[in-house]
Amino acid sequence: MAFPQSFMDELVARSDIVDVVGSYVQLARKGSNLFGLCPFHNEKTGSFSVSPDKQIYYCFGCKKGGGVVNFIMDIENLTFPDAVRFLAKRAGLEVPEETGDREAGRHRQRLLDLNRDAARFYYQMLQQPEGRAVQAYLDRRQIRRATAVKFGMGASLDSWDALLTAMTKKGYTKSELLDAGLVVQNRNGGLYDKFRNRLMLPVIDTRGDVVAFGSRVLDKSEPKYMNSSETPVYSKRRVLYGLNLAKKTKRPNIILCEGNLDIVTLHQAGFDNAVASMGTALTVEQTRLLSRFTKELVLCYDNDNAGKIATERALQILNSSEFSVKVLQLPRRLVDGEYVKQDADDFIKFQGPDAFERLLNGSENGVEFRMAQVAGKYDLTNDEARVAYCEEISGLLASLPSAVEREIYAFRAAELAKITPEAMKQEVQRAFKRRLAQEKKAELRKDLNPTAQLQPKDRSLRYDNIRSARAEEGVLRLLLLDESLFPAEMPLKPEQFSSPLLGRVFGLLWQVREAGRLPSAALLSNELSSEEMSHITAICQQPESVQNGRQALADYIRIIQTEADKRTGAAADPLLAATEKYKDKKGTGGKQHG
């Protein structure tokens, strides 16, 4: 929705971006800006910049940027209206709502209320005689009552419509039950409960809202585990089961497991730092969420092939991140003369919390785990296999950014392959040089195509006319840098801009100026998408001097007008075209001033 601009002005004024961002990211001042590790992508060197003067943020790594509202949208996974409401609540402001958006906000809150009431219903059923089968299952799993209460566990009854009936009596509509994913519609249009005869595990986000449910069947039927589908209040890529509890841990790290019941057992055993990724592989969005609470992760997936693949994928996502990553490999268990896989829940039950603590303290780092996976592929008593191993392991070690790490692990790999450390070190160095050469070639290809470098990252915003677009960027930069540069009358029409986005922003800035308000990039978030805001913020980061601002602005305007005339055929005169070409060679040619 488009909130009244006067309200947005006051909201931005009361929501200092340094205070807001600083509650999520540790910032340090460097010159006029503050820098920190970007919360939107994994990095070890801080490329995330916050400008107190401009009230904007920008990451030079992932190219995300915008004002304080955009930051809350991305960090809290909220829509624009919900981010505004979030900041308004923080600032103590009442939000002026439009009818349509008020209804959308009300619907979202209704779904959250419905989930909360459904969780209470399931919890109450667990205490009733009807929930005896689920309680018996909890007893078999050795889950204590206090633990079940802590996680808000419940029971869905062996009935087609127990929840449906209870929630409609509370005033919720069938449409709301469908939107929340709590009921299913059959071919005839009839509704029935999605979760029946199951242990219910409410999924609670870090703000304390019940956003979804996980469940476990009581017998051998399938599917064994069933989770909520995606809804307007739930995205499984952005939620971690148990993080609402684990975020309060005093332990130095967070343990990442596969299953919800693994988390329950670990918390009961004293490991209150465990979370699970809701049946999905670790996602970038989840790592961003985790980065708000820890800088050390321990991967503890099942010790079967699927678990090893999940571990490898997680390590790839976390590679070159600010996280310190370890891998806890659970040993297989001997059952009836055969070694079988076990998860964290099994290990705690059969070996106990002390044994898990020892495993946790002795867990490997990510490099050691990956080296072990490579070594497991080869018979290192065979010469050909040893050569193949050395080739693959040198490629892995060449990806390590630290020369010290490369040397230490090269020595270990040499010991395993029974070759001299010098030979392995040379292989790693050769692989590292090949990697650098490949990266250099890729950079060279970029340099040979400078036009591509000038294009916005988002393909939907690509420029048709680079010469005009660079001048258009310059106009916006100057007007945002120095309000006094605004001419007395509007020198260009937005439609003269080759880039529709830049023309629209120019028009918005002019409207703000004519309304007697101070133009700023931060105020544009009311009108632009996140991708558009990131691009405008990137433009603001480019160097521009206001020392000769009036002349620079006139030069930029002339280029835009000339290119616009060419598009409309007004510059068909070859003499005029030649004159403009000569001016560009002698003058600025659309280059940035300063």
Secondary structure, 3 states (H helix, E strand, C coil): CCCCHHHHHHHHHHCCHHHHHHCCCCCEEECCEEEECCCCCCCCCCCEEEECCCCEEEECCCCCEECHHHHHHHHHCCCHHHHHHHHHHHHCCCCCCCHHHHHHHHHHHHHHHHHHHHHHHHHHHHHCHHHHHHHHHHHHCCCCHHHHHHCCCEEECCCCCHHHHHHHHCCCCHHHHHHCCCEEECCCCCEEECCCCEEEEEEECCCCCEEEEEEEECCCCCCCEEECCCECCECHHHCCECHHHHCCCCCCCEEEECCHHHHHHHHHCCCCCEEECCCCCCCHHHHHHHHCCCCEEEECCCCCHHHHHHHHHHHHHHCCCCCEEEECCCCCEEECCEEECCCHHHHHHHHCHHHHHHHHHCCEEHHHHHHHHHHCCCCCCCHHHHHHHHHHHHHHHHCCCCHHHHHHHHHHHHHHHCCCHHHHHHHHHHHHHHHHHHHHHHHHHHHCCHHHHHCCCCHHHCCCCHHHHHHHHHHHHHHHHCHHHCCCCCCCCHHHCCCHHHHHHHHHHHHHHHCCCCCCHHHHHHCCCHHHHHHHHHHHHCCCCCCCHHHHHHHHHHHHHHHHHHHHCCCCCHHHHHHHHHHHHHCCCCCCCC
